[in-house]
Amino acid sequence: MDELTCVEICAGAGGQSLGLEQAGFIHEAVVELDPDACETLRLNRGSEWKVIEGDVHNLDGRSYAGIDLFSGGVPCPPFSIAGKRLGQDDDRDLFPQALRLVRETGPRAVLLENVPGLATRRFDSYRAQVLEQLHALGYQTWWDLVQASEHGVPQLRPRFVLVAMKEPWAGHFRWPEPSPSPPPTVGDILHDLISAGGWPGADEWRDKARRIGPTIVGGSKKHGGPDLGPTRAREAWKKLGVDGLGVANEPPGPDFPIGRQPKLTTRMVARIQGFPDTWAFSGRKTAAYRQVGNAFPPPVARALGEAIRDALNATVSASSVTDLGHHASLAAEPN
């Protein structure tokens, strides 16, 4: 197989980047605005990825023309149910910039993820505009709700994912199949970390937390600190024996009462998101937790990346390549 190249925008702490790397993609550039998240990227992959700290408005996609995949997790506030849902009227909406960069880079495939709110009827016309522009560029498109728990992540974390691909490779794309095994429970996946400080109640806690968790919420610089989300999310964590009103610096120690609900550390939350324990996060606790909470789970990104990789690496006949222009014109028609 040839090496597959990728440019990613709005990379955050690298959840999607890491998953795509695991799927076989080489990052030509990873773009992020937040300084702490950029430092996280440099800490973990600074010698392998070109980390660009800056606004995507200033990125010239023509410098990366001919890449295989353009990806990103465009900001979710314009479409989040928790926000004002202004859509294209929100200055944080970066879909127009993503589409500009798709035009400039001309990738064979596109992967963009967002919150489930973008799938609601309120944004029907907005989604149609996005697809219309991609069809005009010669892409076939698929938009679907992907459940993180179906790919080994122990939390309820649905994401609305857009995949676009040019012919003839589009004919080979299939959404990744859910894992045949159920995801690990919060208790099982965190037991070693929750017991690392010598807490005698760790085993009892694990037995109570034998379910997957609710969606991790990272918050923003304006709203949300280091806690596990709004009231409804904290109530769900409470049922798992977790105090969601804050994030701990260390696991509970030997004097922590049995039966009391411990808080999770940033490392524990990162494991729930699917990050390896070796992935370091830069910044103070609030900044580090926000990066973790807002990340795209690496296992989900890997599953999607493998599906895209398989389509791009599929054997394409000479006649299919000859007919590329004809297929592209068909792809311009709405699905």
MIRO-670967 format. One line per 3 residues: number of its first residue (from 1); for each residue x, z, y of N, C-alpha, C. Coordinates in steps of 0.1 Angstrom, whole numbers. Last residue first. Layout:
<atoms>
NUM> X/Z/Y/X/Z/Y/X/Z/Y  ...
</atoms>
This chain:
<atoms>
335> -276/-35/135/-279/-32/121/-293/-29/120  -273/-64/157/-277/-50/155/-280/-48/140  -245/-86/154/-260/-84/153/-263/-70/151
332> -219/-86/150/-223/-84/163/-238/-82/164  -215/-94/124/-214/-79/127/-219/-76/141  -215/-121/126/-227/-115/120/-227/-100/123
329> -191/-125/137/-202/-129/145/-215/-122/139  -175/-116/116/-174/-109/128/-186/-112/137  -179/-136/97/-183/-122/94/-184/-114/107
326> -166/-157/110/-180/-158/107/-186/-144/105  -140/-148/111/-147/-151/124/-162/-151/121  -133/-147/84/-134/-135/92/-142/-137/105
323> -130/-166/65/-143/-164/70/-145/-153/80  -104/-162/57/-107/-175/64/-121/-173/71  -107/-138/43/-99/-138/55/-102/-151/64
320> -121/-148/21/-127/-138/30/-120/-137/43  -103/-165/10/-115/-171/16/-122/-161/25  -84/-147/0/-81/-157/11/-93/-163/18
317> -98/-114/-5/-95/-128/-9/-91/-137/3  -84/-83/-4/-93/-92/3/-88/-106/-1  -85/-51/-19/-80/-65/-20/-90/-74/-13
314> -84/-24/4/-91/-31/-6/-85/-46/-7  -75/-9/24/-65/-13/14/-71/-21/3  -97/-3/39/-87/-11/45/-77/-16/35
311> -111/13/20/-117/1/25/-106/-8/31  -93/35/17/-96/27/6/-102/13/10  -94/45/44/-81/40/38/-84/30/26
308> -120/55/45/-116/44/54/-103/37/48  -118/75/25/-128/64/24/-124/52/33  -98/90/36/-96/84/23/-106/73/21
305> -111/100/59/-99/91/60/-96/84/47  -131/116/48/-134/104/56/-122/94/57  -114/135/37/-124/128/28/-128/115/36
302> -100/145/59/-93/138/48/-102/130/40  -121/156/74/-113/145/80/-106/137/69  -127/177/57/-137/167/60/-130/154/65
299> -103/192/57/-108/186/44/-118/175/46  -101/200/85/-92/190/79/-97/184/66  -129/202/107/-122/207/94/-113/197/88
296> -122/200/140/-128/193/129/-121/197/116  -123/230/161/-116/220/153/-126/212/143  -132/251/176/-136/238/180/-131/226/171
293> -119/273/164/-134/272/164/-139/258/167  -92/269/171/-97/269/157/-112/266/156  -93/270/199/-88/258/192/-93/257/177
290> -102/296/202/-110/285/207/-106/272/200  -80/311/192/-93/311/185/-102/299/189  -61/306/211/-59/302/198/-72/301/190
287> -73/317/234/-70/302/234/-68/298/220  -75/344/226/-87/336/230/-85/321/229  -48/351/221/-58/351/211/-71/343/214
284> -26/326/236/-31/340/234/-43/339/225  -7/299/220/-15/306/230/-20/320/227  -9/279/190/-3/284/202/-12/290/212
281> -9/283/155/-17/280/167/-11/287/179  3/267/126/5/277/136/-4/273/148  -3/264/92/-6/257/105/-6/268/116
278> 0/277/68/12/273/75/10/267/89  -25/278/57/-20/290/64/-7/288/71  -44/249/65/-35/256/57/-29/268/64
275> -79/249/75/-65/247/79/-56/254/68  -105/253/70/-98/244/61/-84/241/65  -121/271/83/-121/258/88/-114/248/79
272> -112/294/69/-126/290/68/-128/275/72  -87/295/81/-88/292/67/-102/288/63  -93/302/107/-87/290/104/-88/286/90
269> -103/328/103/-113/317/107/-106/303/105  -80/341/95/-91/340/86/-100/329/90  -65/338/119/-60/331/107/-71/330/97
266> -80/354/137/-79/339/139/-75/332/126  -98/377/116/-87/374/125/-88/358/127  -131/393/117/-121/383/112/-110/381/121
263> -140/427/115/-139/415/122/-129/406/116  -158/445/89/-146/442/96/-148/429/105  -183/469/87/-181/455/88/-168/452/96
260> -179/496/64/-180/492/78/-177/477/78  -174/501/37/-188/498/41/-189/494/56  -148/523/43/-155/515/33/-169/513/38
257> -131/524/74/-141/530/65/-147/519/56  -96/521/76/-109/515/80/-119/519/70  -72/530/67/-81/540/73/-95/534/77
254> -58/508/59/-62/518/48/-72/528/54  -71/482/80/-61/490/74/-67/500/64  -83/448/84/-85/462/84/-75/470/76
251> -59/425/100/-69/428/90/-71/443/90  -56/421/136/-50/424/123/-61/426/113  -71/414/157/-57/410/158/-51/411/144
248> -104/400/154/-94/411/152/-80/405/154  -129/390/177/-120/386/167/-108/396/166  -165/396/182/-151/397/185/-142/392/174
245> -189/401/166/-187/404/180/-173/406/184  -193/399/139/-190/387/147/-188/389/161  -184/416/112/-187/419/126/-183/407/135
242> -197/408/81/-187/405/91/-192/409/105  -214/407/59/-206/419/61/-195/417/71  -231/387/59/-220/385/50/-210/397/51
239> -249/394/78/-254/394/64/-243/392/54  -233/389/100/-236/403/97/-241/404/82  -235/362/102/-222/368/98/-224/382/93
236> -261/360/112/-258/354/99/-244/360/94  -257/372/137/-266/378/127/-264/373/113  -240/354/149/-235/368/146/-244/375/136
233> -258/333/152/-246/331/143/-241/345/140  -276/344/170/-281/339/157/-269/338/147  -260/349/193/-267/360/185/-271/355/171
230> -230/327/192/-242/334/198/-249/343/188  -197/334/178/-208/326/183/-219/334/189  -176/351/171/-181/341/161/-194/334/165
227> -152/352/198/-162/358/189/-168/347/180  -134/351/223/-131/351/209/-141/359/201  -160/336/245/-147/342/242/-143/342/228
224> -178/315/265/-175/319/251/-161/324/250  -173/291/290/-183/300/283/-177/303/269  -151/279/301/-161/285/310/-170/294/303
221> -137/270/279/-130/278/289/-139/285/298  -160/275/251/-152/267/261/-145/276/270  -166/279/215/-168/281/229/-160/272/238
218> -164/277/187/-152/280/195/-155/284/210  -181/288/159/-183/284/173/-170/287/181  -187/279/126/-178/286/135/-180/280/149
215> -218/280/110/-209/272/117/-200/281/127  -219/306/85/-225/297/94/-214/289/102  -204/306/51/-207/311/64/-214/301/73
212> -214/309/17/-207/302/28/-212/307/41  -212/340/-2/-219/328/3/-210/321/13  -204/367/-9/-203/355/-18/-213/344/-14
209> -199/391/4/-197/379/11/-196/367/2  -200/412/-14/-212/410/-5/-211/397/2  -176/411/-27/-188/409/-35/-200/407/-26
206> -159/416/-5/-159/403/-12/-171/400/-19  -164/443/-1/-168/434/9/-169/420/3  -154/454/-24/-168/456/-22/-173/445/-11
203> -127/448/-20/-134/443/-31/-149/443/-29  -121/462/4/-120/448/4/-128/442/-8  -119/489/10/-133/483/8/-133/468/7
200> -93/497/15/-99/500/2/-113/494/-1  -70/478/31/-83/483/32/-89/485/18  -44/467/34/-46/479/25/-60/485/26
197> -41/444/47/-37/456/54/-40/468/46  -51/424/30/-37/425/32/-32/437/39  -78/420/25/-72/431/18/-57/433/22
194> -83/397/39/-90/409/43/-84/421/37  -67/379/24/-64/382/38/-70/395/43  -79/378/-1/-65/382/0/-61/386/14
191> -105/370/6/-103/383/0/-88/387/1  -114/346/15/-107/355/25/-103/368/19  -126/332/-5/-115/325/2/-107/334/11
188> -146/350/-14/-135/345/-23/-123/340/-15  -162/353/9/-156/364/2/-144/360/-6  -171/327/14/-163/334/24/-156/345/18
185> -168/306/-16/-175/315/-7/-166/322/3  -160/271/-19/-157/286/-21/-166/294/-12  -186/247/-26/-175/252/-18/-172/267/-22
182> -190/233/-60/-196/240/-48/-184/245/-39  -178/201/-71/-178/216/-71/-184/222/-59  -178/175/-64/-187/179/-75/-187/194/-77
179> -181/167/-29/-173/172/-40/-182/177/-51  -198/136/-20/-197/151/-20/-188/156/-31  -181/106/-14/-190/113/-22/-188/128/-20
176> -177/90/18/-171/98/7/-182/105/-1  -193/57/22/-191/71/26/-185/80/15  -174/28/19/-184/36/13/-182/51/19
173> -164/-5/27/-165/9/31/-177/16/24  -161/-32/21/-156/-23/11/-158/-8/15  -170/-46/43/-177/-48/30/-173/-38/19
170> -150/-42/62/-163/-34/63/-171/-35/50  -130/-60/58/-128/-47/52/-141/-39/52  -130/-85/70/-137/-84/57/-137/-70/51
167> -149/-69/96/-149/-76/84/-135/-83/82  -141/-37/110/-142/-51/111/-143/-57/97  -160/-7/115/-150/-14/107/-152/-29/109
164> -168/26/123/-169/12/126/-158/5/120  -185/56/120/-175/48/114/-178/34/118  -194/87/133/-195/73/135/-183/66/129
161> -210/116/125/-198/109/124/-201/94/125  -219/148/132/-224/134/133/-212/125/135  -216/176/111/-210/168/122/-216/154/121
158> -224/209/101/-227/194/101/-221/188/113  -213/234/86/-208/227/98/-211/212/97  -214/263/71/-224/252/75/-219/246/87
155> -185/267/50/-193/270/62/-203/259/64  -161/263/34/-171/273/32/-179/277/44  -155/230/24/-154/239/35/-164/250/34
152> -157/210/4/-149/222/1/-147/232/13  -176/192/12/-162/187/11/-152/199/10  -200/201/18/-199/192/7/-185/187/4
149> -196/215/42/-197/223/29/-197/214/17  -199/196/62/-185/201/58/-186/208/44  -219/169/61/-219/183/59/-205/188/54
146> -226/144/84/-217/148/73/-217/163/72  -248/120/92/-246/134/94/-238/138/81  -237/87/104/-243/96/95/-240/111/97
143> -235/53/111/-236/67/117/-243/76/107  -216/24/110/-224/34/102/-223/47/110  -211/-11/117/-211/3/121/-220/11/112
140> -188/-38/121/-200/-32/114/-199/-17/117  -175/-53/151/-175/-42/141/-188/-41/134  -172/-70/172/-170/-75/159/-169/-65/148
137> -179/-63/197/-164/-64/195/-161/-68/180  -206/-61/195/-200/-72/203/-185/-74/201  -207/-37/181/-211/-50/174/-205/-62/182
134> -199/-20/201/-191/-21/190/-194/-34/182  -221/-22/219/-208/-26/223/-198/-28/212  -242/-13/202/-242/-27/208/-228/-31/212
131> -235/14/198/-234/4/187/-234/-10/192  -239/24/224/-226/25/218/-225/15/207  -267/19/227/-257/13/236/-243/13/230
128> -277/35/207/-279/20/206/-269/13/215  -272/60/217/-265/55/205/-266/40/203  -289/59/239/-275/61/241/-267/56/229
125> -314/58/227/-310/47/235/-295/47/238  -315/83/214/-316/71/207/-310/59/215  -313/109/223/-302/101/225/-303/87/218
122> -337/121/215/-333/121/229/-322/111/233  -336/122/188/-343/111/194/-340/110/209  -303/133/177/-317/135/180/-323/123/188
119> -276/131/173/-284/123/163/-299/125/167  -263/147/189/-262/133/193/-272/125/184  -264/172/176/-273/169/187/-274/155/191
116> -243/174/159/-255/169/154/-265/165/165  -212/164/176/-222/174/172/-235/168/167  -189/139/163/-196/147/174/-205/157/168
113> -163/116/158/-172/126/154/-177/134/165  -152/83/149/-155/93/160/-165/103/155  -131/58/139/-138/71/134/-139/80/146
110> -127/24/132/-129/35/142/-136/46/135  -105/-2/122/-115/7/119/-115/18/130  -86/-20/132/-95/-25/121/-106/-15/118
107> -84/-19/168/-81/-14/155/-91/-21/144  -79/-27/196/-83/-36/186/-81/-32/172  -71/-15/220/-62/-13/208/-66/-23/197
104> -91/-21/238/-77/-24/241/-68/-23/229  -115/-14/226/-113/-28/231/-98/-31/233  -110/13/222/-112/4/211/-110/-10/215
101> -109/21/249/-96/21/241/-98/13/228  -136/18/256/-125/11/263/-112/10/255  -147/37/239/-150/23/237/-140/14/244
98> -136/60/250/-133/57/236/-136/42/233  -148/60/275/-133/58/274/-129/55/260  -175/64/268/-171/51/275/-155/49/274
95> -173/89/255/-176/78/247/-172/65/255  -170/113/269/-158/104/268/-161/92/259  -186/133/291/-188/123/281/-177/113/280
92> -182/150/312/-174/152/300/-176/142/289  -201/144/330/-188/139/333/-178/141/321  -233/134/319/-223/145/319/-209/139/320
89> -249/113/315/-248/118/328/-239/130/330  -249/107/288/-241/99/296/-240/104/311  -259/140/282/-255/128/276/-246/120/285
86> -269/165/288/-270/155/298/-266/141/293  -273/191/275/-276/178/269/-278/167/279  -267/216/282/-277/210/290/-281/196/284
83> -260/233/250/-257/229/264/-269/223/271  -268/236/224/-265/248/232/-262/245/247  -269/211/215/-282/218/217/-280/230/226
80> -247/187/229/-249/200/222/-262/206/225  -239/165/244/-250/163/234/-253/176/226  -219/172/262/-230/163/266/-242/162/257
77> -201/188/246/-211/194/255/-222/185/260  -182/175/228/-196/177/224/-205/182/234  -157/150/233/-163/163/236/-178/164/233
74> -147/132/203/-150/132/217/-158/145/220  -124/132/183/-135/141/183/-139/142/198  -111/101/169/-112/111/179/-124/120/177
71> -93/70/163/-101/81/159/-102/91/171  -86/38/150/-87/46/163/-97/57/160  -64/23/127/-75/32/129/-74/38/143
68> -43/4/129/-54/3/118/-66/11/121  -33/-13/159/-33/-2/150/-44/-4/139  -33/-33/178/-30/-37/164/-29/-25/154
65> -19/-18/206/-26/-29/201/-23/-31/186  -9/2/221/-10/5/207/-19/-6/200  -9/-5/247/4/-1/242/3/1/227
62> -35/-8/254/-28/-20/250/-14/-17/245  -45/17/262/-46/13/248/-38/1/244  -33/39/283/-33/24/282/-33/21/267
59> -48/67/296/-41/62/284/-44/46/284  -62/80/315/-50/74/319/-42/68/307  -84/91/303/-87/81/313/-74/73/316
56> -74/111/288/-76/98/281/-79/87/291  -49/131/303/-63/127/303/-64/113/296  -24/148/282/-29/141/294/-44/137/292
53> 2/147/262/-6/157/269/-11/151/282  8/132/232/6/129/247/-3/139/253  30/133/207/19/141/213/19/138/228
50> 37/115/180/39/114/195/27/121/201  47/133/151/36/127/159/41/126/174  71/145/142/65/134/135/54/126/143
47> 79/166/157/89/157/153/84/144/146  55/181/160/62/175/171/72/165/168  38/194/143/41/180/140/49/173/151
44> 36/221/151/33/217/137/38/203/133  41/223/178/47/233/168/46/228/154  26/202/188/41/201/188/47/211/178
41> 0/213/185/4/200/179/19/198/178  3/235/202/0/237/187/4/224/180  6/223/226/17/230/221/15/233/206
38> -20/212/229/-8/203/228/4/210/222  -34/235/231/-36/227/219/-25/217/217  -24/244/256/-22/252/244/-24/244/231
35> -33/223/273/-18/226/271/-16/234/259  -57/198/267/-54/212/268/-40/216/265  -57/170/261/-56/175/275/-51/189/276
32> -42/147/238/-50/160/241/-47/165/255  -35/123/214/-37/126/228/-46/138/229  -11/110/195/-21/120/194/-23/125/208
29> 1/79/181/-1/88/192/-12/97/190  5/71/155/13/65/166/12/73/179  4/87/126/-1/88/139/9/82/149
26> -5/73/95/7/77/104/2/76/118  -25/83/68/-24/76/81/-12/82/89  -32/96/44/-22/85/44/-20/78/57
23> -47/118/43/-53/106/37/-43/94/38  -32/136/58/-33/138/43/-39/126/36  -37/125/83/-24/124/77/-24/126/62
20> -64/132/85/-61/118/84/-46/116/79  -61/160/86/-68/154/75/-65/140/73  -46/162/110/-40/167/98/-48/161/86
17> -65/152/129/-52/146/127/-46/149/114  -86/170/127/-88/157/123/-75/150/120  -71/193/137/-78/193/124/-81/179/119
14> -56/197/161/-51/188/150/-59/188/137  -66/210/182/-55/217/174/-51/209/162  -74/181/200/-75/196/199/-63/201/191
11> -76/154/204/-71/158/191/-73/173/189  -85/133/221/-92/145/220/-89/153/207  -76/104/200/-78/111/213/-86/124/210
8> -52/88/179/-63/98/180/-64/103/194  -42/60/161/-42/67/174/-54/76/175  -25/50/132/-37/57/138/-33/61/152
5> -16/29/104/-13/36/116/-26/40/123  -5/28/71/-17/27/80/-14/35/92  17/10/51/15/22/59/4/19/69
2> 4/-8/23/11/-7/35/8/6/42  8/0/-12/0/0/0/9/0/12
</atoms>
